Amino acid sequence: MIDALDLVFMGTPEFAATILAALIAAGHRIRAVYTQPPRPAGRGHRMQPTAVQRLAERHGLPVRCPASLRDTAAQAEFAAFGADAAVVAAYGLILPSPVLDAPRHGCLNVHASLLPRWRGAAPIQRAILAGDRETGITIMQMDEGLDTGPILLQQAVPILPDTTAGELTEQLAALGARMMIEALDGVAEGRLAPMPQPGNGVTYAAKLNRDEARLDWRRPSDMLERQVRAFDPWPGAWFEGGGERIRVLRAAAEPAAASAPPGTVLDDRLAVACGAGVLRPLRLQRPGRGPLDAAAFLRGLPIPAGTQLPCPATS
């Protein structure tokens, strides 16, 4: 390994905190940590610092939470840290060219997809939703585009049939941490040359929103099963039943034994007819309650065969 580098770190969620922890453990000198400002969260809507800020403060690292990096004062402060490189992971702010150009080796990004597939905000969830068989980590030299910069390192990992977004996020964060340490060594030693991204195969991973987490029984059951996994842990797939918003934590897609309108409960174990096939929720959660396997859940809130579960209104 090369001598320790002077780094600025820029990231926000737990995924990014895993990368920061690896940089600290590797002995790199973290001159500053940039992250999103604290936001209200939880039942009390108290202001909560990001996972990256909490980690940085535990290690006594200086933290910056600018609302933007477009003003000259913020850019001058960033440049004054004199970083060899900036490491960026799920930060959430656009980096203008004065910031991208300030570190000696530029800004290196950990992106959770095999670029150019799934550029954008939610690559892990979109890969699961699309039924991709694999995803991975790309270490990229950042430019002014949306995840368009040249590739330094890339490694694929399979998406297993039962993998949730939460599980895949942890796996990719650990991989990204190891790959970033390797990339910093390679860039500093001049033996790692960036390669332009391919011009074809580009897709975009739009930011998640709560509305798309509702299960629409008119869709095929295999798509709904992927939706359950892609939105675990956030925002959580759900359906309306018994006048409540019921979250589905695990489900299985099954072939349809008989034709029934979408949303029809087909048996006493909560098999639900879909546009194609059947979705069987296996683990569920009522508002304000703990998660339960389906049998225990149905003892507390029976949903008998023949019940018609509502579908979302179409616009």
C-alpha positions, 0 to 999 in steps of 0.5 A: 500500500502507498503512503497515506493520502490527504482525503476529503470524504463526501457521503451521507447514508450507511452505505457511505459510512462503510466506505469512510470507515475503511478509509480511516482504518487504512490510515488515510488522513481525512481532512474533512467530511462533507455530508447532507445536513441533519434532517427530522426523522422518527416519531418525534421528528427530531433533527438527526445527523446522517450516518456519515456525520455520526461516524465522523464525529466519533473519530473527531473529524471536521464535518461540513454540511453545505446546502450547495457547493456552487458558491465561491466561498464553499468552493474556496473552503473545499480547495483549502483542504489541499486534498490529494483526492476526494472520495464520494459515495452517495453524497447527494449534491452536485459537484461543480467543476471547481470542486471536481478539479481541486484535489490533485487526483480529482474526485473518485466515486463509489457507485453501486452498479455496473456503469453505464447501467443504472446511473443515478440515485437508486441503482440497487433498488432499480436493479432488483426491480428490473430483475437483473441477474447481477450488479456490482461496484464501479469506481469512477473518476468523476466529471460534471455529468450524472455518473458519466465519468471514466471507469477506474475499477469495476467488479460484478456480484450476482443478485440472488433470487431472495436478495433484498435491497438492504442486504445487497446494499451492505454487500456492495458497501463492503465491496466498494470499500475494498475497491476504493482502497485499491483504486486510491493506491492505483491512482496515486502510483500512476498505474490505474488509468481511467477508461471511458464508459461504453456508449451503449447500455445506459439506463437511469435509476430514478430516485425512489418515492413512497407512492411506487411502493404500493402493490398493484395487484394488476401487475404480474406476481414476479414483478410484485415479489421483486418490488417487495425485495427492492423496497426493503428496508425503505420505503417498504412495499405495502397494500391496503387490507382491513382498512389498514396499510399493511407492509409486506416484508417477504413474499413468494410469487407462484403460478396461478391455479385458477383465474380470478380478478386481481386482488382476490384472496384465493385461500386462507393463507393469503394467496392473492391473485395478480395480473399474472400469477399469484403473490403469497405474502410470507411476512407482514407488519401492521402499523405500529406492530412488529413483523409477523409470519403470515400465519401469526399475522392472519390470526390477529387480522383475518383476511379470508378467502374471497376478500377483494383487496383494492388496487391503486387508483389509476391516473 
